[in-house]
Amino acid sequence: MKLPEVFKYRGREVYKIKNNLIHYGRPNDKFIAVLVVLGTEEYKGYKISSPLSVELQINNPKLTVKERVVKKGEADNLYKALELAHVWLTQANGE
């Protein structure tokens, strides 16, 4: 079985940019979410991302990072971070 090239969560793409940086959202949308893994913990022999910083950003590379950030939050795990980002993106992109 071949794995999909892009992982999707609730219809939006999830890209791992660096070891601790994850982009979530559609490339053509006005807003995207950026998740930053702040730490990891062991659970049953696996490394689990915890906690994570969540940022809602304007999807415009011409702006500085500070200018792009619209909202900031924090989540205990990846699932909660993606859920928070999904709600923010749905509201911000008018879906």
N, C-alpha and C positions, 0 to 999 in steps of 0.2 A: 504494500500500500504506500503510495506516494503522499507525503505530507503537503498541505497547501503552502504556497509561497508566503502568504500573509496570514497571520493569525487575526481572527476577527472576534470581537466581543460586542454583542448586541448590534451587529451590523456596521460597526466602525473598526477600522484597522488599528492594530496594536503593533508598534515597532520598537524594538530594543535598539537604542542608538549607541549607548555605551554600557558598561557593566552596571551602572546605577541609574541610568536615564531611560525613561520609556515615554514615547509619544503615543497618544491615543486620539483618534479622530480621522475624518476624511480629509485628504489633501486639499480639496477644493472648497471646503467650508470656511466661513469667516473666522471661526474659533476652533482651537484645538486644546487638548489637555496635555500637560507635561507632568509625569510622575517621577519623583526622585526617591530612590531607595536610600533611606537614611541609616539603615542597619539590618542585620540578619540575626536570626536565632535558630537553634537546632530544634527540630521536631521529628521524632521517630527516625533519626538518621538523615533527615533532609534539611537543607538550609531554606528557611522561610523568610521572605522580605518583611521586615517589621522594624520600625514604623516607616511610613511613606509620606512625603510631601506631595500635595496635589495643587497644581496651578492651572487656572483657566487663562489662556493666552490668545491674543489676536494673532491670526495666522498671516503675518506680514513680515517677511524677512528684512524689510527696509527699516523697521523700527528697532530700537535697542531692546534688550531683554527686559529692562525695567519698564519701558513704555508698553510692552506687549502684555504684561501681567495685569489681569482684571480682577481675579479672585485668588485667594490662597487658603489652603486648609491642610489638615493632616489626618491620616487614617492609620488604623492599627495593622492592617494587612492589605494584600494586593486586591482581594475581592472588594473590600470596603472602599478602597481608593478608586477602583474602576467604577463602582456604583455611584460614588460621589461625582466623579468626572462625567459619567453618563447623564446624570440629572442636570449638571451645569451645562453640558453641551446641548442637550435637548432644549433647555430654556433659552440659551444664548443664540442658538442657530434657528430658533423659531419653529421647531418641529412639533 
